[in-house]
Amino acid sequence: MLRTLGVAVVGFGWMGRVHSRAYARVRHHYPHLALTPRLVAVADDVPGRAEEAAGQFGFATAVRDWREVAADPRVEAVSVTAPNFLHREIGVAMAEAGKHLWIEKPVGLTAADARAVADAVAGAGVQGTVGFNYRGAPAVEAARELIVSGGIGTVTHARIRLFSDYAAHPESALTWRYERRRGGSGVLGDLASHGADLARYLLGDIVSLTADTAVFVPRRPRPLGATAGHERAAGGESGPVENEDYVSCLLRFASGARGVLEACRVSVGEQNNYGFAVHGTRGAVFWDFRRMNELGVSRGTDYQDQPVTTRHVGPGDGEFGAFQPGAANAMGYDDLKVIEAYRFLRSVAEDTPYGAGLGDAVASAAALEAMARSAQHGGWVDVAPSQAG
């Protein structure tokens, strides 16, 4: 008999909607999943937002206080998509209440926050999944297989980029994202957290790094009301931006490989320009999120003037077959969150972790803190050893 799992979403901005859509779609793509999610509750402290979500997505209950979700016996699993400064408190409380946890990165403001949530999940014996969605792209998983199998030889160096223009407009509202107290780091937690995770996923542990950061838009207008996403606030009172717009970082990996990670949220002309290039002694592999289902691959023994071919991923690459029947049929961003939802729910059903977990969040946060220390004091900084599996 198919098991029903009561789920809740805490925080209903854009990402809360993405999680809700993923729950609604997951059994369409994974009909053999041993359980089916039921949308029990949604919580958001913006007046009317939770009620709107319940009406649109079919949640049985809408509340403003997330603590009601923690106390609700119908809720067995929770998506935490609230602002970063709430992740530790909510994540720990949900785990201690016995709820399985799907939580968005960066899992709090610090590595200590991520560790606290990880410890709570482990102590409660529940499952925990973290929203590092880009590692779940079938092309990225295919790239990892190629790298790990030695298909491009021994990795020598890599470059990872995450450029976006979501904060490029000077009238972008001065939301919690730009405050140290509520947002923590800026582009570090938002984009570079994905970069650090991709670096580890593809190349293994980072052992040391040196970084530089900058703020290029130092003041922004305060919002005149509740905001969602990256809205503008023309006419609002000006306030200071407290965290970084840009980071560049040199990486050293335990394998001996070298890397460059660069991220920026104010890159005019760049819309979600995320990707990587990994070079080895016999080849290279390239990926661009904007062409999510393609890999550039160079392999062989020509070395000099060796060509690059385009490979379209298809069934057999990661989770591609759950979405499309043949290579070169497109997948999109929301599909990556469906993959996350599947791995989260499968973890619950089988009591075995699948996908990115809290250990990965701790490792990413440790790298981010090392970047911040290096940018502040200069020089190379050691990165705490990974505890992730």
Disulfide bonds with the S-S distance in Angstrom:
none
